[in-house]
């Protein structure tokens, strides 16, 4: 679970791991190869996997004012 501005978000395991990796070193730019290695290890995934996971994280956590 992630809490942002008092709002709770439940993320699937890989989304949480990806978010945790990205916020663990905010001053570092991770290459796709580093992300694949650290999150998916030796599992073969599609070329757009990271993009899809980042999009889902953004959809869940972006602040929306209605």
PQR file of N, CA, C, O and H, with PARSE charges and radii, in Angstrom:
ATOM      1  N   UNK A   1       0.843  -1.171   0.000 -0.4000 1.5000
ATOM      2  CA  UNK A   1       0.000   0.000   0.000 -0.0000 2.0000
ATOM      3  C   UNK A   1       0.893   1.240   0.000  0.5500 1.7000
ATOM      4  O   UNK A   1       1.952   1.263   0.626 -0.5500 1.4000
ATOM      5  N   UNK A   2       0.445   2.260  -0.709 -0.4000 1.5000
ATOM      6  CA  UNK A   2       1.147   3.531  -0.794 -0.0000 2.0000
ATOM      7  C   UNK A   2       0.202   4.614  -0.295  0.5500 1.7000
ATOM      8  O   UNK A   2      -0.987   4.604  -0.612 -0.5500 1.4000
ATOM      9  H   UNK A   2      -0.416   2.241  -1.218  0.4000 1.0000
ATOM     10  N   UNK A   3       0.731   5.544   0.484 -0.4000 1.5000
ATOM     11  CA  UNK A   3      -0.073   6.674   0.953 -0.0000 2.0000
ATOM     12  C   UNK A   3       0.535   7.944   0.390  0.5500 1.7000
ATOM     13  O   UNK A   3       1.718   8.226   0.582 -0.5500 1.4000
ATOM     14  H   UNK A   3       1.697   5.552   0.742  0.4000 1.0000
ATOM     15  N   UNK A   4      -0.299   8.706  -0.312 -0.4000 1.5000
ATOM     16  CA  UNK A   4       0.135   9.957  -0.915 -0.0000 2.0000
ATOM     17  C   UNK A   4      -0.895  11.017  -0.556  0.5500 1.7000
ATOM     18  O   UNK A   4      -2.076  10.892  -0.881 -0.5500 1.4000
ATOM     19  H   UNK A   4      -1.260   8.476  -0.468  0.4000 1.0000
ATOM     20  N   UNK A   5      -0.436  12.051   0.111 -0.4000 1.5000
ATOM     21  CA  UNK A   5      -1.323  13.141   0.531 -0.0000 2.0000
ATOM     22  C   UNK A   5      -2.547  12.630   1.277  0.5500 1.7000
ATOM     23  O   UNK A   5      -3.653  13.136   1.089 -0.5500 1.4000
ATOM     24  H   UNK A   5       0.523  12.154   0.375  0.4000 1.0000
ATOM     25  N   UNK A   6      -2.345  11.626   2.125 -0.4000 1.5000
ATOM     26  CA  UNK A   6      -3.415  11.074   2.934 -0.0000 2.0000
ATOM     27  C   UNK A   6      -4.321  10.102   2.209  0.5500 1.7000
ATOM     28  O   UNK A   6      -5.234   9.548   2.822 -0.5500 1.4000
ATOM     29  H   UNK A   6      -1.447  11.215   2.278  0.4000 1.0000
ATOM     30  N   UNK A   7      -4.103   9.878   0.931 -0.4000 1.5000
ATOM     31  CA  UNK A   7      -4.922   8.949   0.165 -0.0000 2.0000
ATOM     32  C   UNK A   7      -4.154   7.649  -0.026  0.5500 1.7000
ATOM     33  O   UNK A   7      -2.971   7.662  -0.366 -0.5500 1.4000
ATOM     34  H   UNK A   7      -3.362  10.328   0.433  0.4000 1.0000
ATOM     35  N   UNK A   8      -4.833   6.525   0.196 -0.4000 1.5000
ATOM     36  CA  UNK A   8      -4.210   5.213   0.098 -0.0000 2.0000
ATOM     37  C   UNK A   8      -4.399   4.622  -1.293  0.5500 1.7000
ATOM     38  O   UNK A   8      -5.467   4.742  -1.894 -0.5500 1.4000
ATOM     39  H   UNK A   8      -5.794   6.514   0.473  0.4000 1.0000
ATOM     40  N   UNK A   9      -3.348   3.985  -1.794 -0.4000 1.5000
ATOM     41  CA  UNK A   9      -3.384   3.301  -3.076 -0.0000 2.0000
ATOM     42  C   UNK A   9      -2.826   1.906  -2.879  0.5500 1.7000
ATOM     43  O   UNK A   9      -1.784   1.729  -2.249 -0.5500 1.4000
ATOM     44  H   UNK A   9      -2.481   3.887  -1.306  0.4000 1.0000
ATOM     45  N   UNK A  10      -3.511   0.929  -3.410 -0.4000 1.5000
ATOM     46  CA  UNK A  10      -2.999  -0.436  -3.378 -0.0000 2.0000
ATOM     47  C   UNK A  10      -2.433  -0.732  -4.752  0.5500 1.7000
ATOM     48  O   UNK A  10      -3.129  -0.634  -5.763 -0.5500 1.4000
ATOM     49  H   UNK A  10      -4.358   1.073  -3.922  0.4000 1.0000
ATOM     50  N   UNK A  11      -1.173  -1.091  -4.774 -0.4000 1.5000
ATOM     51  CA  UNK A  11      -0.495  -1.392  -6.028 -0.0000 2.0000
ATOM     52  C   UNK A  11      -0.151  -2.875  -6.090  0.5500 1.7000
ATOM     53  O   UNK A  11       0.232  -3.468  -5.081 -0.5500 1.4000
ATOM     54  H   UNK A  11      -0.607  -1.170  -3.953  0.4000 1.0000
ATOM     55  N   UNK A  12      -0.286  -3.475  -7.269 -0.4000 1.5000
ATOM     56  CA  UNK A  12       0.208  -4.848  -7.425 -0.0000 2.0000
ATOM     57  C   UNK A  12       1.712  -4.896  -7.156  0.5500 1.7000
ATOM     58  O   UNK A  12       2.391  -3.869  -7.185 -0.5500 1.4000
ATOM     59  H   UNK A  12      -0.597  -2.993  -8.088  0.4000 1.0000
ATOM     60  N   UNK A  13       2.212  -6.077  -6.900 -0.4000 1.5000
ATOM     61  CA  UNK A  13       3.605  -6.258  -6.473 -0.0000 2.0000
ATOM     62  C   UNK A  13       4.610  -5.592  -7.413  0.5500 1.7000
ATOM     63  O   UNK A  13       5.475  -4.850  -6.949 -0.5500 1.4000
ATOM     64  H   UNK A  13       1.661  -6.911  -6.876  0.4000 1.0000
ATOM     65  N   UNK A  14       4.520  -5.836  -8.703 -0.4000 1.5000
ATOM     66  CA  UNK A  14       5.512  -5.285  -9.640 -0.0000 2.0000
ATOM     67  C   UNK A  14       5.412  -3.763  -9.717  0.5500 1.7000
ATOM     68  O   UNK A  14       6.439  -3.092  -9.819 -0.5500 1.4000
ATOM     69  H   UNK A  14       3.817  -6.440  -9.080  0.4000 1.0000
ATOM     70  N   UNK A  15       4.212  -3.206  -9.672 -0.4000 1.5000
ATOM     71  CA  UNK A  15       4.063  -1.754  -9.668 -0.0000 2.0000
ATOM     72  C   UNK A  15       4.698  -1.170  -8.414  0.5500 1.7000
ATOM     73  O   UNK A  15       5.384  -0.150  -8.479 -0.5500 1.4000
ATOM     74  H   UNK A  15       3.377  -3.752  -9.589  0.4000 1.0000
ATOM     75  N   UNK A  16       4.473  -1.813  -7.274 -0.4000 1.5000
ATOM     76  CA  UNK A  16       5.067  -1.341  -6.022 -0.0000 2.0000
ATOM     77  C   UNK A  16       6.587  -1.425  -6.087  0.5500 1.7000
ATOM     78  O   UNK A  16       7.274  -0.481  -5.697 -0.5500 1.4000
ATOM     79  H   UNK A  16       3.916  -2.642  -7.220  0.4000 1.0000
ATOM     80  N   UNK A  17       7.116  -2.534  -6.570 -0.4000 1.5000
ATOM     81  CA  UNK A  17       8.568  -2.690  -6.670 -0.0000 2.0000
ATOM     82  C   UNK A  17       9.176  -1.634  -7.596  0.5500 1.7000
ATOM     83  O   UNK A  17      10.234  -1.079  -7.299 -0.5500 1.4000
ATOM     84  H   UNK A  17       6.559  -3.301  -6.886  0.4000 1.0000
ATOM     85  N   UNK A  18       8.515  -1.362  -8.700 -0.4000 1.5000
ATOM     86  CA  UNK A  18       9.001  -0.353  -9.630 -0.0000 2.0000
ATOM     87  C   UNK A  18       8.972   1.033  -8.999  0.5500 1.7000
ATOM     88  O   UNK A  18       9.944   1.782  -9.095 -0.5500 1.4000
ATOM     89  H   UNK A  18       7.655  -1.812  -8.941  0.4000 1.0000
ATOM     90  N   UNK A  19       7.868   1.374  -8.359 -0.4000 1.5000
ATOM     91  CA  UNK A  19       7.766   2.672  -7.691 -0.0000 2.0000
ATOM     92  C   UNK A  19       8.839   2.789  -6.611  0.5500 1.7000
ATOM     93  O   UNK A  19       9.505   3.819  -6.505 -0.5500 1.4000
ATOM     94  H   UNK A  19       7.078   0.765  -8.281  0.4000 1.0000
ATOM     95  N   UNK A  20       9.004   1.750  -5.823 -0.4000 1.5000
ATOM     96  CA  UNK A  20      10.010   1.764  -4.741 -0.0000 2.0000
ATOM     97  C   UNK A  20      11.419   1.978  -5.314  0.5500 1.7000
ATOM     98  O   UNK A  20      12.211   2.747  -4.769 -0.5500 1.4000
ATOM     99  H   UNK A  20       8.462   0.914  -5.910  0.4000 1.0000
ATOM    100  N   UNK A  21      11.713   1.294  -6.408 -0.4000 1.5000
ATOM    101  CA  UNK A  21      13.024   1.460  -7.047 -0.0000 2.0000
ATOM    102  C   UNK A  21      13.220   2.904  -7.489  0.5500 1.7000
ATOM    103  O   UNK A  21      14.265   3.499  -7.227 -0.5500 1.4000
ATOM    104  H   UNK A  21      11.069   0.669  -6.850  0.4000 1.0000
ATOM    105  N   UNK A  22      12.223   3.466  -8.156 -0.4000 1.5000
ATOM    106  CA  UNK A  22      12.360   4.815  -8.693 -0.0000 2.0000
ATOM    107  C   UNK A  22      12.464   5.880  -7.605  0.5500 1.7000
ATOM    108  O   UNK A  22      13.178   6.867  -7.779 -0.5500 1.4000
ATOM    109  H   UNK A  22      11.374   2.982  -8.370  0.4000 1.0000
ATOM    110  N   UNK A  23      11.765   5.695  -6.491 -0.4000 1.5000
ATOM    111  CA  UNK A  23      11.831   6.701  -5.426 -0.0000 2.0000
ATOM    112  C   UNK A  23      12.980   6.449  -4.455  0.5500 1.7000
ATOM    113  O   UNK A  23      13.287   7.297  -3.618 -0.5500 1.4000
ATOM    114  H   UNK A  23      11.185   4.892  -6.350  0.4000 1.0000
ATOM    115  N   UNK A  24      13.613   5.283  -4.566 -0.4000 1.5000
ATOM    116  CA  UNK A  24      14.718   4.976  -3.654 -0.0000 2.0000
ATOM    117  C   UNK A  24      15.940   5.838  -3.950  0.5500 1.7000
ATOM    118  O   UNK A  24      16.746   6.104  -3.058 -0.5500 1.4000
ATOM    119  H   UNK A  24      13.363   4.593  -5.246  0.4000 1.0000
ATOM    120  N   UNK A  25      16.077   6.267  -5.182 -0.4000 1.5000
ATOM    121  CA  UNK A  25      17.213   7.108  -5.588 -0.0000 2.0000
ATOM    122  C   UNK A  25      16.689   8.152  -6.557  0.5500 1.7000
ATOM    123  O   UNK A  25      16.825   8.014  -7.773 -0.5500 1.4000
ATOM    124  H   UNK A  25      15.423   6.052  -5.906  0.4000 1.0000
ATOM    125  N   UNK A  26      16.092   9.192  -6.008 -0.4000 1.5000
ATOM    126  CA  UNK A  26      15.432  10.188  -6.849 -0.0000 2.0000
ATOM    127  C   UNK A  26      16.412  10.956  -7.736  0.5500 1.7000
ATOM    128  O   UNK A  26      15.996  11.568  -8.719 -0.5500 1.4000
ATOM    129  H   UNK A  26      15.982   9.304  -5.020  0.4000 1.0000
ATOM    130  N   UNK A  27      17.684  10.935  -7.410 -0.4000 1.5000
ATOM    131  CA  UNK A  27      18.668  11.658  -8.217 -0.0000 2.0000
ATOM    132  C   UNK A  27      19.307  10.784  -9.298  0.5500 1.7000
ATOM    133  O   UNK A  27      20.202  11.238 -10.011 -0.5500 1.4000
ATOM    134  H   UNK A  27      18.022  10.438  -6.611  0.4000 1.0000
ATOM    135  N   UNK A  28      18.854   9.543  -9.423 -0.4000 1.5000
ATOM    136  CA  UNK A  28      19.419   8.614 -10.400 -0.0000 2.0000
ATOM    137  C   UNK A  28      18.417   8.360 -11.527  0.5500 1.7000
ATOM    138  O   UNK A  28      17.217   8.228 -11.289 -0.5500 1.4000
ATOM    139  H   UNK A  28      18.127   9.175  -8.844  0.4000 1.0000
ATOM    140  N   UNK A  29      18.919   8.296 -12.732 -0.4000 1.5000
ATOM    141  CA  UNK A  29      18.119   7.904 -13.883 -0.0000 2.0000
ATOM    142  C   UNK A  29      18.457   6.443 -14.173  0.5500 1.7000
ATOM    143  O   UNK A  29      19.597   6.118 -14.502 -0.5500 1.4000
ATOM    144  H   UNK A  29      19.895   8.404 -12.925  0.4000 1.0000
ATOM    145  N   UNK A  30      17.473   5.578 -14.053 -0.4000 1.5000
ATOM    146  CA  UNK A  30      17.676   4.157 -14.301 -0.0000 2.0000
ATOM    147  C   UNK A  30      17.491   3.858 -15.785  0.5500 1.7000
ATOM    148  O   UNK A  30      16.565   4.369 -16.416 -0.5500 1.4000
ATOM    149  H   UNK A  30      16.546   5.842 -13.786  0.4000 1.0000
ATOM    150  N   UNK A  31      18.357   3.046 -16.327 -0.4000 1.5000
ATOM    151  CA  UNK A  31      18.170   2.590 -17.706 -0.0000 2.0000
ATOM    152  C   UNK A  31      17.104   1.496 -17.706  0.5500 1.7000
ATOM    153  O   UNK A  31      16.807   0.905 -16.668 -0.5500 1.4000
ATOM    154  H   UNK A  31      19.108   2.631 -15.815  0.4000 1.0000
ATOM    155  N   UNK A  32      16.543   1.238 -18.863 -0.4000 1.5000
ATOM    156  CA  UNK A  32      15.564   0.152 -18.975 -0.0000 2.0000
ATOM    157  C   UNK A  32      16.194  -1.177 -18.563  0.5500 1.7000
ATOM    158  O   UNK A  32      15.554  -1.998 -17.907 -0.5500 1.4000
ATOM    159  H   UNK A  32      16.785   1.718 -19.706  0.4000 1.0000
ATOM    160  N   UNK A  33      17.431  -1.377 -18.946 -0.4000 1.5000
ATOM    161  CA  UNK A  33      18.111  -2.627 -18.614 -0.0000 2.0000
ATOM    162  C   UNK A  33      18.248  -2.794 -17.099  0.5500 1.7000
ATOM    163  O   UNK A  33      18.070  -3.892 -16.571 -0.5500 1.4000
ATOM    164  H   UNK A  33      17.951  -0.709 -19.479  0.4000 1.0000
ATOM    165  N   UNK A  34      18.567  -1.689 -16.400 -0.4000 1.5000
ATOM    166  CA  UNK A  34      18.671  -1.747 -14.937 -0.0000 2.0000
ATOM    167  C   UNK A  34      17.319  -2.080 -14.317  0.5500 1.7000
ATOM    168  O   UNK A  34      17.233  -2.895 -13.399 -0.5500 1.4000
ATOM    169  H   UNK A  34      18.712  -0.797 -16.829  0.4000 1.0000
ATOM    170  N   UNK A  35      16.277  -1.454 -14.816 -0.4000 1.5000
ATOM    171  CA  UNK A  35      14.935  -1.700 -14.271 -0.0000 2.0000
ATOM    172  C   UNK A  35      14.523  -3.142 -14.531  0.5500 1.7000
ATOM    173  O   UNK A  35      14.057  -3.829 -13.621 -0.5500 1.4000
ATOM    174  H   UNK A  35      16.346  -0.792 -15.562  0.4000 1.0000
ATOM    175  N   UNK A  36      14.691  -3.604 -15.763 -0.4000 1.5000
ATOM    176  CA  UNK A  36      14.346  -4.999 -16.070 -0.0000 2.0000
ATOM    177  C   UNK A  36      15.111  -5.950 -15.157  0.5500 1.7000
ATOM    178  O   UNK A  36      14.537  -6.900 -14.625 -0.5500 1.4000
ATOM    179  H   UNK A  36      15.069  -3.046 -16.501  0.4000 1.0000
ATOM    180  N   UNK A  37      16.391  -5.699 -14.978 -0.4000 1.5000
ATOM    181  CA  UNK A  37      17.218  -6.575 -14.151 -0.0000 2.0000
ATOM    182  C   UNK A  37      16.777  -6.572 -12.689  0.5500 1.7000
ATOM    183  O   UNK A  37      16.666  -7.628 -12.067 -0.5500 1.4000
ATOM    184  H   UNK A  37      16.857  -4.928 -15.411  0.4000 1.0000
ATOM    185  N   UNK A  38      16.529  -5.392 -12.149 -0.4000 1.5000
ATOM    186  CA  UNK A  38      16.199  -5.272 -10.725 -0.0000 2.0000
ATOM    187  C   UNK A  38      14.770  -5.712 -10.405  0.5500 1.7000
ATOM    188  O   UNK A  38      14.523  -6.237  -9.320 -0.5500 1.4000
ATOM    189  H   UNK A  38      16.618  -4.534 -12.654  0.4000 1.0000
ATOM    190  N   UNK A  39      13.833  -5.511 -11.316 -0.4000 1.5000
ATOM    191  CA  UNK A  39      12.427  -5.824 -11.037 -0.0000 2.0000
ATOM    192  C   UNK A  39      12.027  -7.185 -11.584  0.5500 1.7000
ATOM    193  O   UNK A  39      11.365  -7.953 -10.887 -0.5500 1.4000
ATOM    194  H   UNK A  39      14.033  -5.084 -12.198  0.4000 1.0000
ATOM    195  N   UNK A  40      12.410  -7.499 -12.808 -0.4000 1.5000
ATOM    196  CA  UNK A  40      11.968  -8.734 -13.438 -0.0000 2.0000
ATOM    197  C   UNK A  40      13.044  -9.809 -13.464  0.5500 1.7000
ATOM    198  O   UNK A  40      12.742 -10.965 -13.761 -0.5500 1.4000
ATOM    199  H   UNK A  40      12.947  -6.875 -13.374  0.4000 1.0000
ATOM    200  N   UNK A  41      14.281  -9.464 -13.164 -0.4000 1.5000
ATOM    201  CA  UNK A  41      15.347 -10.461 -13.145 -0.0000 2.0000
ATOM    202  C   UNK A  41      15.539 -11.114 -14.494  0.5500 1.7000
ATOM    203  O   UNK A  41      15.713 -10.426 -15.500 -0.5500 1.4000
ATOM    204  H   UNK A  41      14.526  -8.525 -12.923  0.4000 1.0000
ATOM    205  N   UNK A  42      15.509 -12.434 -14.525 -0.4000 1.5000
ATOM    206  CA  UNK A  42      15.747 -13.175 -15.768 -0.0000 2.0000
ATOM    207  C   UNK A  42      14.483 -13.480 -16.544  0.5500 1.7000
ATOM    208  O   UNK A  42      14.535 -14.187 -17.551 -0.5500 1.4000
ATOM    209  H   UNK A  42      15.367 -12.992 -13.708  0.4000 1.0000
ATOM    210  N   UNK A  43      13.347 -12.965 -16.099 -0.4000 1.5000
ATOM    211  CA  UNK A  43      12.081 -13.216 -16.786 -0.0000 2.0000
ATOM    212  C   UNK A  43      12.032 -12.363 -18.050  0.5500 1.7000
ATOM    213  O   UNK A  43      12.362 -11.177 -18.018 -0.5500 1.4000
ATOM    214  H   UNK A  43      13.304 -12.391 -15.282  0.4000 1.0000
ATOM    215  N   UNK A  44      11.629 -12.956 -19.140 -0.4000 1.5000
ATOM    216  CA  UNK A  44      11.526 -12.226 -20.403 -0.0000 2.0000
ATOM    217  C   UNK A  44      10.153 -11.555 -20.450  0.5500 1.7000
ATOM    218  O   UNK A  44       9.118 -12.211 -20.331 -0.5500 1.4000
ATOM    219  H   UNK A  44      11.362 -13.920 -19.166  0.4000 1.0000
ATOM    220  N   UNK A  45      10.168 -10.235 -20.627 -0.4000 1.5000
ATOM    221  CA  UNK A  45       8.923  -9.475 -20.701 -0.0000 2.0000
ATOM    222  C   UNK A  45       8.935  -8.626 -21.967  0.5500 1.7000
ATOM    223  O   UNK A  45       9.974  -8.468 -22.607 -0.5500 1.4000
ATOM    224  H   UNK A  45      11.008  -9.702 -20.725  0.4000 1.0000
ATOM    225  N   UNK A  46       7.773  -8.082 -22.325 -0.4000 1.5000
ATOM    226  CA  UNK A  46       7.651  -7.284 -23.536 -0.0000 2.0000
ATOM    227  C   UNK A  46       8.397  -5.966 -23.453  0.5500 1.7000
ATOM    228  O   UNK A  46       8.749  -5.497 -22.371 -0.5500 1.4000
ATOM    229  H   UNK A  46       6.929  -8.211 -21.805  0.4000 1.0000
ATOM    230  N   UNK A  47       8.630  -5.380 -24.619 -0.4000 1.5000
ATOM    231  CA  UNK A  47       9.374  -4.121 -24.713 -0.0000 2.0000
ATOM    232  C   UNK A  47       8.686  -2.966 -23.998  0.5500 1.7000
ATOM    233  O   UNK A  47       9.361  -2.053 -23.522 -0.5500 1.4000
ATOM    234  H   UNK A  47       8.343  -5.761 -25.498  0.4000 1.0000
ATOM    235  N   UNK A  48       7.380  -2.984 -23.914 -0.4000 1.5000
ATOM    236  CA  UNK A  48       6.632  -1.861 -23.341 -0.0000 2.0000
ATOM    237  C   UNK A  48       6.217  -2.108 -21.890  0.5500 1.7000
ATOM    238  O   UNK A  48       5.434  -1.333 -21.340 -0.5500 1.4000
ATOM    239  H   UNK A  48       6.832  -3.725 -24.301  0.4000 1.0000
ATOM    240  N   UNK A  49       6.714  -3.148 -21.272 -0.4000 1.5000
ATOM    241  CA  UNK A  49       6.315  -3.509 -19.905 -0.0000 2.0000
ATOM    242  C   UNK A  49       6.518  -2.364 -18.925  0.5500 1.7000
ATOM    243  O   UNK A  49       5.620  -2.050 -18.145 -0.5500 1.4000
ATOM    244  H   UNK A  49       7.350  -3.777 -21.719  0.4000 1.0000
ATOM    245  N   UNK A  50       7.673  -1.746 -18.956 -0.4000 1.5000
ATOM    246  CA  UNK A  50       7.950  -0.646 -18.026 -0.0000 2.0000
ATOM    247  C   UNK A  50       6.988   0.506 -18.285  0.5500 1.7000
ATOM    248  O   UNK A  50       6.450   1.084 -17.340 -0.5500 1.4000
ATOM    249  H   UNK A  50       8.403  -2.001 -19.590  0.4000 1.0000
ATOM    250  N   UNK A  51       6.765   0.845 -19.543 -0.4000 1.5000
ATOM    251  CA  UNK A  51       5.857   1.942 -19.884 -0.0000 2.0000
ATOM    252  C   UNK A  51       4.456   1.688 -19.342  0.5500 1.7000
ATOM    253  O   UNK A  51       3.826   2.586 -18.784 -0.5500 1.4000
ATOM    254  H   UNK A  51       7.202   0.376 -20.311  0.4000 1.0000
ATOM    255  N   UNK A  52       3.978   0.471 -19.507 -0.4000 1.5000
ATOM    256  CA  UNK A  52       2.639   0.127 -19.036 -0.0000 2.0000
ATOM    257  C   UNK A  52       2.554   0.234 -17.514  0.5500 1.7000
ATOM    258  O   UNK A  52       1.586   0.775 -16.981 -0.5500 1.4000
ATOM    259  H   UNK A  52       4.490  -0.258 -19.960  0.4000 1.0000
ATOM    260  N   UNK A  53       3.561  -0.277 -16.820 -0.4000 1.5000
ATOM    261  CA  UNK A  53       3.553  -0.218 -15.356 -0.0000 2.0000
ATOM    262  C   UNK A  53       3.629   1.227 -14.858  0.5500 1.7000
ATOM    263  O   UNK A  53       2.931   1.594 -13.913 -0.5500 1.4000
ATOM    264  H   UNK A  53       4.348  -0.717 -17.252  0.4000 1.0000
ATOM    265  N   UNK A  54       4.464   2.035 -15.481 -0.4000 1.5000
ATOM    266  CA  UNK A  54       4.561   3.444 -15.083 -0.0000 2.0000
ATOM    267  C   UNK A  54       3.233   4.154 -15.332  0.5500 1.7000
ATOM    268  O   UNK A  54       2.791   4.948 -14.501 -0.5500 1.4000
ATOM    269  H   UNK A  54       5.031   1.736 -16.248  0.4000 1.0000
ATOM    270  N   UNK A  55       2.591   3.874 -16.474 -0.4000 1.5000
ATOM    271  CA  UNK A  55       1.288   4.492 -16.764 -0.0000 2.0000
ATOM    272  C   UNK A  55       0.263   4.119 -15.701  0.5500 1.7000
ATOM    273  O   UNK A  55      -0.491   4.974 -15.237 -0.5500 1.4000
ATOM    274  H   UNK A  55       2.951   3.229 -17.149  0.4000 1.0000
ATOM    275  N   UNK A  56       0.233   2.849 -15.315 -0.4000 1.5000
ATOM    276  CA  UNK A  56      -0.721   2.408 -14.294 -0.0000 2.0000
ATOM    277  C   UNK A  56      -0.447   3.069 -12.949  0.5500 1.7000
ATOM    278  O   UNK A  56      -1.380   3.454 -12.244 -0.5500 1.4000
ATOM    279  H   UNK A  56       0.846   2.155 -15.692  0.4000 1.0000
ATOM    280  N   UNK A  57       0.824   3.204 -12.591 -0.4000 1.5000
ATOM    281  CA  UNK A  57       1.181   3.881 -11.336 -0.0000 2.0000
ATOM    282  C   UNK A  57       0.718   5.330 -11.384  0.5500 1.7000
ATOM    283  O   UNK A  57       0.143   5.834 -10.419 -0.5500 1.4000
ATOM    284  H   UNK A  57       1.582   2.891 -13.163  0.4000 1.0000
ATOM    285  N   UNK A  58       0.964   5.994 -12.495 -0.4000 1.5000
ATOM    286  CA  UNK A  58       0.546   7.397 -12.635 -0.0000 2.0000
ATOM    287  C   UNK A  58      -0.968   7.540 -12.551  0.5500 1.7000
ATOM    288  O   UNK A  58      -1.471   8.453 -11.895 -0.5500 1.4000
ATOM    289  H   UNK A  58       1.431   5.585 -13.278  0.4000 1.0000
ATOM    290  N   UNK A  59      -1.693   6.644 -13.211 -0.4000 1.5000
ATOM    291  CA  UNK A  59      -3.152   6.710 -13.177 -0.0000 2.0000
ATOM    292  C   UNK A  59      -3.680   6.580 -11.747  0.5500 1.7000
ATOM    293  O   UNK A  59      -4.673   7.214 -11.390 -0.5500 1.4000
ATOM    294  H   UNK A  59      -1.284   5.903 -13.743  0.4000 1.0000
ATOM    295  N   UNK A  60      -3.031   5.777 -10.949 -0.4000 1.5000
ATOM    296  CA  UNK A  60      -3.492   5.544  -9.582 -0.0000 2.0000
ATOM    297  C   UNK A  60      -3.069   6.637  -8.618  0.5500 1.7000
ATOM    298  O   UNK A  60      -3.760   6.886  -7.630 -0.5500 1.4000
ATOM    299  H   UNK A  60      -2.224   5.261 -11.239  0.4000 1.0000
ATOM    300  N   UNK A  61      -1.944   7.298  -8.886 -0.4000 1.5000
ATOM    301  CA  UNK A  61      -1.396   8.217  -7.894 -0.0000 2.0000
ATOM    302  C   UNK A  61      -1.464   9.689  -8.263  0.5500 1.7000
ATOM    303  O   UNK A  61      -1.255  10.540  -7.398 -0.5500 1.4000
ATOM    304  H   UNK A  61      -1.383   7.096  -9.689  0.4000 1.0000
ATOM    305  N   UNK A  62      -1.746  10.013  -9.501 -0.4000 1.5000
ATOM    306  CA  UNK A  62      -1.790  11.431  -9.863 -0.0000 2.0000
ATOM    307  C   UNK A  62      -2.968  12.102  -9.193  0.5500 1.7000
ATOM    308  O   UNK A  62      -4.071  11.561  -9.122 -0.5500 1.4000
ATOM    309  H   UNK A  62      -1.916   9.321 -10.203  0.4000 1.0000
ATOM    310  N   UNK A  63      -2.700  13.287  -8.710 -0.4000 1.5000
ATOM    311  CA  UNK A  63      -3.731  14.067  -8.020 -0.0000 2.0000
ATOM    312  C   UNK A  63      -4.709  14.606  -9.049  0.5500 1.7000
ATOM    313  O   UNK A  63      -4.314  15.228 -10.035 -0.5500 1.4000
ATOM    314  H   UNK A  63      -1.804  13.727  -8.768  0.4000 1.0000
ATOM    315  N   UNK A  64      -5.967  14.364  -8.810 -0.4000 1.5000
ATOM    316  CA  UNK A  64      -6.999  14.877  -9.694 -0.0000 2.0000
ATOM    317  C   UNK A  64      -7.980  15.713  -8.872  0.5500 1.7000
ATOM    318  O   UNK A  64      -8.499  15.260  -7.851 -0.5500 1.4000
ATOM    319  H   UNK A  64      -6.288  13.859  -8.008  0.4000 1.0000
ATOM    320  N   UNK A  65      -8.216  16.898  -9.319 -0.4000 1.5000
ATOM    321  CA  UNK A  65      -9.161  17.769  -8.632 -0.0000 2.0000
ATOM    322  C   UNK A  65     -10.397  17.906  -9.514  0.5500 1.7000
ATOM    323  O   UNK A  65     -10.302  18.331 -10.665 -0.5500 1.4000
ATOM    324  H   UNK A  65      -7.795  17.266 -10.148  0.4000 1.0000
ATOM    325  N   UNK A  66     -11.552  17.545  -8.970 -0.4000 1.5000
ATOM    326  CA  UNK A  66     -12.792  17.595  -9.743 -0.0000 2.0000
ATOM    327  C   UNK A  66     -13.641  18.763  -9.322  0.5500 1.7000
ATOM    328  O   UNK A  66     -14.727  18.964  -9.866 -0.5500 1.4000
ATOM    329  H   UNK A  66     -11.629  17.200  -8.035  0.4000 1.0000
TER
END
